[in-house]
C-alpha cells in the first residue's frame, strides 16, 4: 500500500480489515504486525516562505530535500533531526513525517527546543479515515486544540501524518566547538552544567568518553561567537585547558547520529534523565560504550544483547527506550518505558478515540 495523495490514503484506511505498520523511508528500525502502509509517495514541499520562516511539506518528503531547499536560502531545521541509518544499519531516506512522528531532536535541543516546538500545524488521517487538520501554516495562525504537539512523538499510533508545517530559522553565520578534558561522566556533567548555566548561549553540550573531552558548541554571528567563546573559556578555565576542536561540524553530526555505535555489536538504548543523575546512572549501566548529550540529560548506551537496562536504573526517574535490539528483546522488554497506570489509562483512551479499530502500529506504545 503506497498512496500518493491524502485522498488515496483516506480511502485505503477506510478499507482496512486489519492492522498496518506505517512506514516512510523505513529508517527507524520499527517493526510490527500487519501489512506495511508506506507513505513515502506523499512527498513534496507544498509551501516555503523564507521571509515568514515557514515551510510546509508532505509527510513523505525526504529530509534531505527539505535541507537542500533551506540551505539555498541560508536557513535550517533548528531542531537538528538525526539520521540513524548508520546506527540501525538501515537504508532508505529519512522523511519529515518520520522525524515528526518520533519527535527526533538533536544536540541543539538544549538551546532551541525539540521538533515539536517548531511544529506549527499537521494534517493526518485518523483511524476512522477522517482527514484532520490542526494548527496552521503560519506562526500567527495556530489555533484550536493542540493536537499538533500530541502527534509529535506519537509514532504513528494516533493517525497517519500527511502534511506538516514547520517554523525554520536562519543558519548561524559561525560556530565554534570547545573541548574540556575530563576523565569520566561526573566531571563531564559538571563542565557541561557550568557552561549551560552561563549566559553565553551554548547550543550543544555533549560527552563521548573515548574522546576524553566535554564538548560545547557556540553559534551565531561571528563577532558574537568570538566574544562568547572567549568568555566561556574564562568560565571553564578552572576545569583544565579549554581548546578549540577542529572539524566541528563532523563532531556534532557524529553526536547527533550516534555514529560511534554504528557497526558495534550489542543493543542500543536511549535514556532520558535529570543531568545530575547521569553520573550514577552511567556507572550502574556497565555499558560497553556511552555517549552523553543535552548536558547529560540524554544518555546513549551500547550494552550486551538482551540486557534489561531499566532493571539497572533502580529508583531513578527517567525514560529508557530501546533503539536497536533483536525482535525478541524488544518483544520481551518493550520498546518504550512502561507508563504509570494513570498515564497508561490516558494514553489508551487517546488511542481509542483516534484509532478505535487499533489499526495503526498496534502494540508499539502499549
C-alpha positions as CSV (number, residue, x, y, z in Angstrom):
1,X,0.0,0.0,0.0
2,X,1.6,3.2,-1.2
3,X,-0.8,6.1,-1.6
4,X,0.3,9.2,-3.5
5,X,-2.4,11.6,-2.3
6,X,-4.2,12.3,1.0
7,X,-7.4,11.2,-0.6
8,X,-6.0,7.8,-1.6
9,X,-4.6,7.4,1.9
10,X,-8.1,8.0,3.4
11,X,-9.6,5.5,1.1
12,X,-7.1,2.9,2.0
13,X,-7.6,3.4,5.7
14,X,-11.4,3.2,5.2
15,X,-11.0,-0.2,3.6
16,X,-8.5,-1.7,6.1
17,X,-9.6,-5.0,7.7
18,X,-6.5,-5.4,10.0
19,X,-3.5,-3.6,11.5
20,X,-0.9,-1.9,9.4
21,X,2.7,-0.8,10.1
22,X,3.2,2.8,9.0
23,X,6.5,3.5,7.2
24,X,8.0,6.4,5.4
25,X,11.7,6.0,4.5
26,X,12.0,2.8,6.6
27,X,14.9,4.2,8.6
28,X,13.7,4.0,12.2
29,X,14.0,0.2,12.8
30,X,10.4,-0.2,13.8
31,X,8.6,-3.5,13.1
32,X,5.3,-4.9,14.0
33,X,2.2,-6.9,12.9
34,X,0.2,-6.3,9.7
35,X,1.0,-5.1,6.2
36,X,3.1,-2.0,5.5
37,X,1.4,1.2,4.8
38,X,4.1,3.2,3.1
39,X,3.5,7.0,2.9
40,X,6.7,7.9,1.0
41,X,4.5,8.6,-2.0
42,X,3.2,11.7,-0.2
43,X,6.1,13.9,-1.0
44,X,7.0,17.4,-2.0
45,X,7.3,20.9,-0.4
46,X,3.9,22.5,-0.6
47,X,4.8,25.9,0.6
48,X,8.1,27.6,1.6
49,X,8.2,31.3,2.6
50,X,11.7,32.2,3.7
51,X,10.7,35.6,4.8
52,X,8.0,34.2,7.1
53,X,10.3,31.4,8.3
54,X,7.8,28.8,7.5
55,X,7.8,25.6,5.4
56,X,5.0,23.1,4.6
57,X,5.8,19.7,3.3
58,X,4.0,16.4,2.7
59,X,4.9,13.7,5.2
60,X,6.9,11.5,2.8
61,X,9.2,14.3,1.7
62,X,12.9,13.3,2.3
63,X,14.6,15.4,5.0
64,X,17.5,15.8,2.5
65,X,15.1,17.6,0.1
66,X,14.0,19.9,2.8
67,X,17.6,20.6,3.9
68,X,18.6,21.5,0.3
69,X,15.7,23.9,-0.1
70,X,16.5,25.6,3.2
71,X,20.3,25.7,2.5
72,X,19.6,27.6,-0.7
73,X,18.0,30.4,1.5
74,X,20.5,30.2,4.3
75,X,18.0,28.5,6.7
76,X,17.8,25.3,8.6
77,X,15.6,23.0,10.7
78,X,16.9,24.3,14.0
79,X,16.0,21.1,16.0
80,X,18.7,19.3,14.1
81,X,16.9,16.0,13.2
82,X,19.2,12.9,13.4
83,X,19.9,10.3,10.7
84,X,20.1,6.9,12.4
85,X,20.7,4.9,9.2
86,X,24.3,4.0,10.1
87,X,23.3,3.2,13.7
88,X,20.5,0.9,12.7
89,X,22.1,-0.5,9.6
90,X,19.1,0.8,7.6
91,X,18.7,2.0,4.0
92,X,16.1,4.3,2.5
93,X,15.7,8.0,3.2
94,X,14.6,9.7,6.4
95,X,11.3,11.6,5.8
96,X,10.0,14.6,7.6
97,X,6.9,12.7,8.7
98,X,9.0,10.1,10.4
99,X,11.0,12.8,12.1
100,X,7.8,14.5,13.4
101,X,6.2,11.2,14.4
102,X,9.2,10.3,16.5
103,X,9.9,13.9,17.7
104,X,13.5,13.4,16.6
105,X,15.6,16.2,18.0
106,X,19.4,16.6,18.0
107,X,22.0,18.3,20.2
108,X,20.6,21.8,19.6
109,X,17.6,20.9,21.7
110,X,19.3,22.3,24.8
111,X,19.0,25.8,23.3
112,X,16.4,25.8,20.5
113,X,14.0,23.1,21.7
114,X,12.6,19.9,20.3
115,X,11.0,19.1,16.9
116,X,7.5,19.6,18.5
117,X,8.5,23.2,19.4
118,X,8.9,24.0,15.7
119,X,5.7,22.3,14.6
120,X,3.0,24.8,13.5
121,X,0.4,22.5,12.0
122,X,-0.4,19.0,10.9
123,X,-2.7,17.1,8.6
124,X,-3.4,13.5,9.2
125,X,-5.8,10.6,8.6
126,X,-7.2,9.1,11.7
127,X,-8.4,5.5,12.3
128,X,-11.9,6.3,11.0
129,X,-10.4,7.5,7.7
130,X,-11.2,11.1,8.6
131,X,-8.8,13.8,7.3
132,X,-8.0,16.0,10.3
133,X,-6.2,19.4,10.2
134,X,-4.9,21.2,13.3
135,X,-2.8,24.3,13.7
136,X,-1.8,26.4,10.7
137,X,0.7,27.1,8.0
138,X,2.0,30.3,9.6
139,X,3.0,31.2,13.2
140,X,0.1,33.6,13.8
141,X,-2.5,31.0,12.8
142,X,-2.0,28.2,15.4
143,X,-5.5,27.9,16.9
144,X,-7.8,25.2,18.4
145,X,-6.9,22.2,20.5
146,X,-3.2,21.5,20.4
147,X,-3.3,18.2,18.5
148,X,-0.1,19.3,16.8
149,X,2.2,18.6,19.7
150,X,0.2,15.4,20.5
151,X,1.0,14.0,17.1
152,X,4.7,14.7,17.6
153,X,6.2,11.7,19.3
154,X,3.1,9.5,18.9
155,X,5.0,7.2,16.5
156,X,2.0,6.9,14.1
157,X,-0.3,5.3,16.8
158,X,-2.9,8.1,16.6
159,X,-3.0,8.8,12.9
160,X,-1.1,8.8,9.6
161,X,0.6,12.1,9.0
162,X,0.1,13.6,5.5
163,X,1.5,17.1,5.9
164,X,3.5,19.1,8.4
165,X,4.0,22.8,8.8
166,X,7.3,23.9,10.4
167,X,9.0,27.0,11.7
168,X,12.5,27.3,10.3
169,X,15.4,29.6,11.4
170,X,18.4,31.2,9.7
171,X,21.6,29.2,9.7
172,X,24.3,30.6,12.1
173,X,27.0,32.7,10.5
174,X,29.7,31.0,12.6
175,X,30.1,28.2,15.1
176,X,32.9,27.0,17.4
177,X,33.3,23.9,19.5
178,X,35.3,23.9,22.7
179,X,36.7,20.8,24.3
180,X,37.5,20.5,28.0
181,X,39.5,17.4,29.2
182,X,37.5,15.2,31.6
183,X,38.0,11.6,32.6
184,X,34.5,10.4,33.5
185,X,30.8,11.3,33.3
186,X,30.7,13.1,36.7
187,X,33.4,15.5,35.6
188,X,31.8,15.9,32.2
189,X,28.4,16.8,33.6
190,X,30.0,19.3,35.9
191,X,31.6,21.1,33.0
192,X,28.5,20.9,30.8
193,X,26.3,22.2,33.5
194,X,28.6,25.2,34.2
195,X,28.5,26.1,30.5
196,X,24.8,25.7,30.2
197,X,24.3,27.9,33.3
198,X,26.3,30.6,31.8
199,X,24.7,33.5,29.8
200,X,26.8,32.5,26.6
201,X,24.1,30.6,24.8
202,X,25.6,27.1,24.4
203,X,23.9,25.2,21.6
204,X,25.4,21.8,22.2
205,X,26.7,20.1,25.3
206,X,27.9,16.5,25.0
207,X,30.5,14.0,26.2
208,X,31.9,10.9,24.4
209,X,34.1,9.1,27.0
210,X,36.6,7.8,24.4
211,X,37.5,11.4,23.4
212,X,38.2,12.4,27.0
213,X,36.5,15.7,26.3
214,X,33.4,17.5,27.3
215,X,32.2,19.3,24.1
216,X,30.5,22.6,23.9
217,X,29.2,24.4,20.8
218,X,28.6,28.2,20.4
219,X,26.8,29.5,17.3
220,X,25.6,32.9,15.9
221,X,27.0,36.0,14.3
222,X,30.8,35.8,14.0
223,X,31.6,38.7,16.4
224,X,29.1,37.3,19.0
225,X,30.6,33.8,18.7
226,X,34.1,35.2,19.2
227,X,33.1,37.1,22.3
228,X,31.1,34.3,23.8
229,X,33.8,31.7,23.2
230,X,36.3,33.9,25.0
231,X,34.1,34.4,28.0
232,X,33.2,30.7,28.1
233,X,36.9,29.8,28.1
234,X,37.2,32.0,31.2
235,X,34.3,30.4,32.9
236,X,35.6,26.9,32.2
237,X,39.3,27.6,32.8
238,X,39.1,26.1,36.3
239,X,38.3,22.6,34.8
240,X,41.5,22.5,32.7
241,X,42.8,23.6,29.3
242,X,39.9,24.7,27.1
243,X,40.8,24.1,23.5
244,X,39.0,24.7,20.1
245,X,38.0,21.5,18.5
246,X,38.7,21.1,14.8
247,X,36.2,19.8,12.3
248,X,33.3,21.0,14.5
249,X,30.6,20.1,12.0
250,X,31.6,16.5,11.8
251,X,31.9,16.3,15.5
252,X,28.3,17.3,16.1
253,X,27.0,15.1,13.2
254,X,28.5,12.1,14.9
255,X,26.9,13.0,18.2
256,X,23.6,13.8,16.5
257,X,23.5,10.5,14.6
258,X,25.2,8.3,17.4
259,X,27.7,7.1,14.8
260,X,30.3,5.9,17.4
261,X,27.9,3.0,18.0
262,X,27.4,2.2,14.3
263,X,28.5,-1.3,13.4
264,X,29.2,-2.3,17.0
265,X,27.6,-5.4,18.4
266,X,25.0,-5.1,21.1
267,X,21.8,-3.3,21.9
268,X,21.4,0.5,21.8
269,X,19.3,2.2,24.5
270,X,18.3,5.9,24.7
271,X,17.8,7.1,28.3
272,X,16.4,10.4,29.3
273,X,17.2,11.5,32.8
274,X,18.0,14.5,35.0
275,X,21.5,15.6,34.1
276,X,22.5,15.5,37.8
277,X,21.6,11.8,37.8
278,X,23.7,10.9,34.8
279,X,27.0,10.1,36.5
280,X,25.5,7.5,38.9
281,X,23.2,6.0,36.1
282,X,26.1,5.6,33.7
283,X,28.1,3.8,36.4
284,X,25.2,1.4,37.0
285,X,24.7,0.7,33.3
286,X,28.0,-1.1,32.9
287,X,27.7,-0.2,29.2
288,X,30.2,-1.1,26.5
289,X,30.0,2.4,25.1
290,X,28.4,5.6,26.3
291,X,27.5,9.0,24.7
292,X,26.0,11.8,26.7
293,X,24.1,14.7,25.1
294,X,21.9,17.5,26.3
295,X,24.2,18.3,29.1
296,X,23.9,14.8,30.4
297,X,20.1,14.7,30.2
298,X,20.3,12.2,27.3
299,X,22.4,9.0,27.6
300,X,23.0,6.7,24.7
301,X,24.2,3.3,25.9
302,X,25.6,0.3,24.0
303,X,25.1,-2.9,26.1
304,X,25.3,-6.6,25.7
305,X,22.4,-8.2,23.7
306,X,19.3,-8.8,25.8
307,X,20.4,-6.5,28.7
308,X,17.5,-5.1,30.7
309,X,18.7,-1.6,31.1
310,X,15.6,-0.5,33.0
311,X,16.4,-3.0,35.8
312,X,19.8,-1.3,36.3
313,X,18.2,2.2,36.7
314,X,16.9,1.4,40.2
315,X,14.8,4.2,41.6
316,X,15.9,6.9,39.2
317,X,13.3,8.9,37.4
318,X,13.6,8.9,33.6
319,X,12.7,7.0,30.4
320,X,14.7,4.2,28.8
321,X,13.8,3.2,25.3
322,X,15.2,0.5,23.0
323,X,16.6,2.0,19.8
324,X,18.3,-1.1,18.4
325,X,17.9,-4.7,19.5
326,X,16.7,-8.1,18.3
327,X,13.0,-8.6,17.9
328,X,12.8,-11.0,20.8
329,X,14.4,-8.4,23.1
330,X,12.0,-5.7,22.0
331,X,9.1,-8.2,22.5
332,X,10.3,-9.2,26.0
333,X,11.2,-5.7,27.3
334,X,9.0,-3.3,25.3
335,X,10.5,-0.6,23.1
336,X,9.3,2.3,25.3
337,X,9.4,2.9,29.0
338,X,6.3,1.5,30.7
339,X,3.9,4.2,31.7
340,X,2.5,4.6,35.3
341,X,-1.1,3.3,35.4
342,X,-2.9,6.6,35.4
343,X,-0.8,7.8,32.4
344,X,-1.3,4.5,30.6
345,X,-5.0,4.8,31.0
346,X,-5.0,8.3,29.4
347,X,-2.8,7.0,26.6
348,X,-5.1,4.1,25.9
349,X,-8.1,6.5,25.9
350,X,-6.4,8.7,23.4
351,X,-5.6,5.8,21.1
352,X,-9.2,4.5,21.4
353,X,-10.5,7.9,20.4
354,X,-8.1,8.5,17.5
355,X,-7.8,4.9,16.3
356,X,-10.8,2.8,17.7
357,X,-10.0,-0.2,15.5
358,X,-6.4,-0.3,16.6
359,X,-5.2,-0.2,13.0
360,X,-2.0,1.9,13.3
361,X,1.2,0.4,14.7
362,X,-0.6,-1.7,17.4
363,X,1.5,-2.6,20.4
364,X,4.2,-0.1,19.6
365,X,3.4,2.2,22.5
366,X,1.4,0.0,24.8
